[in-house]
């Protein structure tokens, strides 16, 4: 568990916390799509591939999520 504040920055910082854990998580479910986007940015900055290295799922299915690379899976 890593807490965020429902913003992209919150997701970014939470993902940085999760990446320090061993074993590293293989999947992350974010509380909303903005946090998922921030998490994906943190992963990409570390040279990790989504979904190959870590899967990311968001929640609330905002329209912009489809324009990410890769497109965000969202509920």
N, C-alpha and C positions, 0 to 999 in steps of 0.2 A: 504494500500500500504506500502510495506517495500522494500527498495532498496538493491540490492546486486551487486556483481561484476562478475557474471557469473562463479564463482568458488564454489566448495563444501563448503568452509569456508564462503563465502558470503551468501549462502543459509542457513547455520547453524545460522549465526548471524541474518539474516532477520527473520528466524523463531522464534528466541528468542524474537525479538521485537514484533512479532505478538502475541506471547503467553501472553504478558503482557496486551493485549487489552481485554476489556470486552464489549460486550460478545466476547468470544474467537471464532475465525473463525471455520467454520465446513469444509472448503475446501481451498486448496491453489493451484494456478497454477503458477509453476516456469518458468522462462524464458528459462531454459535449464535443461537437466537431471542432470548435476553436482549440480546445485543449489537445485534441488529436493532431491538429495541424502543427501546433507547437512541438508536440512530441516527435512528429515526423522530421521536423527541421533539426531537432537535436540529434536524432539518429543519423540523418544524412551528413551532418557536420562531423560525425565520428566515423564516417565512411561505411556505415551500415546500410543495408538494403532492406526496404520495405516492399513486399512482405517476406523476402527470402530469409533475412536474419531475424527480424522481429515483425510480427503481424500487429497492425494497429487498427482498432475499430472505434469509431466515434458514435455519438448519439445526438440526434435531432435532425439529421439529414438536411443540412442547409444546402442551398443550390450551388454555392461556390465549391463545395467538396468535390464535385465531379470534375473540376478543372485542375485539381492537383495532379502531380505525376509521382507515383501512380494515383489514380482516383481513389478517394477515401471510401472505404466501406463504412457505412453508417446505418444505424437503425432508426 
